[in-house]
Amino acid sequence: MDWCENLELLELSYNTKLSPWTFSNNLNSNSRLTVIILETTNLIGSLLDIFDSFPVLKTFYLSENNLKGVLPNHKEAVYLLKFRKAIHNLPSNWFDNNTIMCKRVGVVCCYFPATNSRYLEKIELNSRRLNGTIPLNIYKSLVNLRFLNLGNNFLSGPLPSFSGLSYLQSLYLSQNNFTSIPHDCFRGLENLELLDLSYNTLDLSHQLEYQLTPNRHHTRDYKPHRLLVGYL
């Protein structure tokens, strides 16, 4: 099928005599679709990472078809779209609408069979000359994140709050140009083992003393113009 690139609404529901079909590449890359209704249309194939392929999608009905694959995570995909807009010099496949979230360079997801879903576990984009400001609300969107490495780039502006990311274990943000930090940036990081903020021009030691949840993993080493919390 050839779909118009300006298509905003697609409704084919209850066409039961359609031959089994899959989404075309043209439809996958359509950035204007807001409504897709395809109930009982003999749709087959893997379930699209729909919130990544269709960034302005508001209504999506696919019941009574023969789709397979894992369910996408709406909040994670939406956050990565914001990240893509805010951060410059990302790998080229971040801008390919046919590349699903978990196959982008530097992104690792895990599958959770109990709910037939996947979650974003790791982002590793260090030493890629990235610049821009990390979007806010990472703590609301990437709730299963365990590892984040954005070190040795040119990121600037305030840090987002990581408060409440209870699964987060390693956070590398060294050698950037961050300017400030929210007062609750590191609260509730119960499993944090390593935090590296070295070589940022920040004086944060008085904030971290009460923000970091005490546990057996934390070690602290404060140095002039540098801050490193992690393994020693």
Secondary structure, 3 states (H helix, E strand, C coil): CCCCCCCCEEECCCCCCCCCECCCHHHHCCCCCCEEECCCCCEEEECCCHHHHCCCCCEEECCCCEEECCECCHHHHHHHHHHHHHEECCCHHHHCCCCCHHHCCCEEEEEECCCCEEEEEEEECCCCCCEECCCCCHHHHCCCCCEEECCCCEEEEECCCCCCCCCCCEEECCCCEEEECCCCCCCCCCCCCEEECCCCCCCCHHHHHHHCCCCCCCCEEEECCEEEECCC
